[in-house]
Amino acid sequence: MTVPPESQRPTPPPADATSEAAARGYDATTRHPEASGRAPQTRPAGRRPPAGAPLTGGSPAAGTSGERAGGGDPATGGGANGVIGGRPSAGAAAAGGTANGRPGGAAPAGGSPVANGAAGGAANGQAPGGTGGASRKAGASGQAAPAPAPAPAGSLGPDDRARLLGGTHHDPHGVLGAHQEAGGVRVRALRPFALSVAVVLDGGERTELAAEGDGLFSGLLPLPAVPESYRLAVRYDDGEHVVEDPYRFLPSLGELDLHLIGEGRHEQLWRALGSQPMVHQGVAGTRFAVWAPNARGVRLAADFTFWDGTALPMRSLGSSGVWELFVPGVGPGTAYKYDIARPDGSHKLKADPMARAAEVPPATASIVTDSAYTWQDGEWMAHRGDLPAHRAPFSVYEVHLPSWRPGLGYRELAEQLPAYVRELGFTHVELMPVAEHPFGGSWGYQVTSYYAPTSRLGSPDDFRFLVDALHAAGIGVIMDWVPAHFPKDDWALARFDGEPLYEPADPRRAEHPDWGTLEFDFGRTEVRNFLVANAVYWCEEFHIDGLRVDAVASMLYLDYSREGGDWVPNAYGGRENLDAVAFLQEMNATVYRRCPGVVTIAEESTAWDGVTRATHHVGHTGFGGLGFGLKWNMGWMHDSLEYMQHEPIHRKYHHNEMTFSMVYAYSENYVLPISHDEVVHGKRALVEKMPGDWWQRRASLRAYLGFMWAHPGKQLLFMGQEFAQGTEWSHDNGPDWWLLDETYPAAGDHRGVRDLVRDLNVVYGATPALWQCDTDPAGFEWVDGGAAEDNTLSFLRLDADGRPLLCVSNFSPVVRHDYRLGCPEGVWTEVLNTDDALYGGSGVHTGAPVKSEAVAAHGRPQSIALTIPPLATVWLRPAP
C-alpha cells in the first residue's frame, strides 16, 4: 500500500474511533475507505442482516464481505459513494426531510448564514438558505470553457483549521465546499489519505486543488459564481474516484422542524432527526441529524469511514442544538455512529438516539433504514376502535418473542404465533419490549435504541410483517414500552453529549436505585418530546394497538425506593414527580388523539388516584387523571396468588384475600395480570404455586383460571402457563413445548389445561356479561362472598341488558352436594366446568340443567341446589 505524504495525513482519529475500528478487525489510523479494496463487515458472520437491505455506497448490506468501499468504476459510483458521492444508491428513498414528510427540493439562493443561527427554510420541504458552504447566486452555472489551473490556495485560518481537524467546528460548510470570494470561487475539501483532489464541473471541466496538509485541499476557480453542482475527483493509491461533495448541499431541515424540536412539540420527531434516506437537491443520499446541545462538535463516523469521523464534520443549526449533515450516496444498510466532541475536549462514539435500526448485539452501531413495507391490515385498523378496550373482550397472551420459539425471527414467528394465539382464543398478544437492548437478560427492559425494533429477530419491516400477520388473524398487538429509565452504557443515551442530557443533572433524581439505570429528565421539553414521539412512532409506523407502560410507580414518586435524604422534594415539598405526571398526561393525550383505537395500559402498583381517569378530570388529590385506558391490578394478583398458595384447610383464614379486590374494583379500569414477573426464577411456575399433589395442583390452577376469567377486569396470562408448565420461565429456553408432545406420557395433563384456557376464551368472547360491564358496578353482584368455611365464592356477572352468568368457585378438595345458591328465576345450564374430564378433572358435574325454586337464599326469593365439584370453578347461565 502507498502511504500518503506526511503533509496529507489527517490528525489521528480519537481513541474511541480507533477501538471501534479495531473491534471490527481493521486499522482506522492508517486506512481510509476510499483507499481500501473492500468494505468493512458491519456484522460478524452468522448474524442476520435486515431482509432486503441493499448495497449502498461503501456500506454493503449487513453480513456481506468483499464488496468495495473504495475503488471501482467511478461511472458506477465506485468507492465509498456514501461519503463522497458516486452514483446515488439504488436503495435510497426519495423521502422528504420535513415535518410534513414532503421531499426537499432546491432551496432558494442567499439567505442568512446557518452559522449565525438562522436555520432557514420552510415547512414545505425547501431547504434553508445560507452561506453554509453552499451559497450561490441565483441562476449561476459553471463556465463552458475548460478551467485553468487554480490560483494559489488561500490559507485557512489556524483557528478554523484546528477546529475543523479537531471535530469542534460548528459550521464546517462555511470552510468546506464552494464559496464566492474575490477573484472567483474557492473550493476546499477535507479528504484524509487522498493523494490528490480535483473539481469536476458538470461540463467535464477539471481543476486540480492544491494540498494544504492534514488532508485539506483547496483551489480558486475563476468562475463568476458558485456552480449549481460539481463533483470531486479524489485519487488514492488504488485509483481515482469521482464523488459528490457533501459540503455543497444546503441544510435539509426546515424552520418548522427546528421550531417544533425546540418547543418539544414535534410529534413525528423520527422524520426530522436520525438518519433519513432522501433525495436532496436532486441527489439521493441520507440526512443525518442529532440533538446534542452541549457538544463542542459532532462528526459522522461510519463503516465507510472506518469509524473515523474526520472527513464528515456536521454543522450546528443555530440555537436548536441540532447537528446536521446530508451525505450523498449513503442508503439503507449503512452502519454509523456520531463522534461527539464533549465539553471536556474528549471524543466519544455514540449510537444515534433516533436510529430506526441497530446492529445485532453485542455490536452497537446504528443502521440507516427505510421501509418498503405495504400494509395489508386496512380493515383491522378501520375497526379496531369500534369499542373502547374497557367495554370490549380483552384477553391477553403475554409473549417474550426471542424465547417463545427460540431461534425464530419475526417472519418465522408470523407463521406460527398468530395461528397458536387464535386457536387459544386470545384477543391480543402483549409483546415484552421489542425496542433494541444490549443485554438479553434484561428481557428488553433496559432499552438503548428506543426507535429500533431489536435486530436479533430481523429487520423493522420483518417486525411489521409479524404485526400484519397478527392483525390478519384478528389479534391485537400490545407492546411493552419503557419510558421510566435507561441503561448507563457509555455508547448510548447516558451523558450523550458529555453532559447529562436525557437524564437529570442531579444524581438524586437521575439514579434509579433498583435497577442501576438512569431515569429520564421528564422536565426537559426535548426529552419529553423524544418519549412522546416514540409512543406515537410505534403506533403509527408499526400499527401497534396498545402500549403497556412499564414501571409507572417509579416515575410518579420522587422517593420511590429511596431513603430519606436521597431524594429531592418537588416545588411544593411533596414526593410526587410533577414532571412525570405532566409527561404521562401529554403522552396519553397525544397517543389517543393521533392514533384512534390504541389503548395505553399502566403497570402501576400503588393507589395513585386517577390512573385511568381523563387528564382533564381533577380528582380529590388535586391532580388530573393520568389518562391511561387500563391499569394492571397488582393488588388482585398479589392477594389471589397468596390465597391460592395456602393449603385448602387454611384458606378459610384468608378468605378476604379473594374478596377484597371487589372493594376497589371500579376505582380504575383494570387488567388482571399473571405476567412474566410472577413465574421467573425464584417465584415458581403458576401450577407449582398450588399446594398438594400433581392432580390437586392442576385442579387448583384450573379453578383459579376459571375464577380469574369471570372476575371483573381483563385477563393477561404469560406464555407457558396456558399448559401448566412446571418450570420457571427462562429467557434462554422459553416454554417447555415438549410437555404437549403426544409421546410424553403426561402430555394429556398439560393439554387438558391448554384446552381449558381455549374454552375459557371462547365462552368469554361469546358472553358479554363477562366483559361488557367490567368497569360498571351494575355488572357484578355477590351471591355469597362470605362462605369462608366452605372455601367457596359465588357471584353473578351481568351484561348491559341485565343477562346474567353465575360463577361458583370451590377452592376445597371436597365435593359440595346440594349446595344452595340464590339466583334469578330460570332454568340454569352448565356453560363451563373446570373439573370436566376433558380438562383432566374428576368429571363431577353440577346436575344442571336445574330449575330455580321458590326457596329464598342469599337475599333472593329464588334459588338452585347444585353439586359443586372439588377444586373447581363452574359457570352457569339461564336457558334462553
Helices and strands as residue ranges (DSSP letters): G 6-8, H 15-23, G 33-35, G 74-76, H 81-84, G 114-116, H 158-166, G 172-174, E 177-181, E 184-190, E 196-201, E 206-208, E 210-213, E 216-221, E 230-236, E 239-244, G 246-248, H 255-263, G 269-271, E 274-280, E 283-291, E 297-302, G 303-305, E 315-316, G 318-320, E 322-328, E 335-341, E 347-350, E 366-367, H 378-383, G 389-391, E 395-399, H 401-404, H 410-424, E 428-431, E 435-436, G 440-442, E 449-453, G 455-457, H 460-472, E 476-481, E 485-486, H 507-510, E 511-512, E 517-519, H 525-541, E 546-549, H 552-556, H 578-594, E 599-602, E 630-632, H 634-644, H 648-651, G 652-654, H 656-659, G 660-663, E 670-674, G 676-678, G 687-689, H 694-710, E 714-718, G 721-723, G 737-740, H 747-766, G 768-770, G 777-779, E 780-784, E 792-798, E 804-810, E 816-822, E 827-833, G 837-839, E 850-851, E 863-868, E 872-878
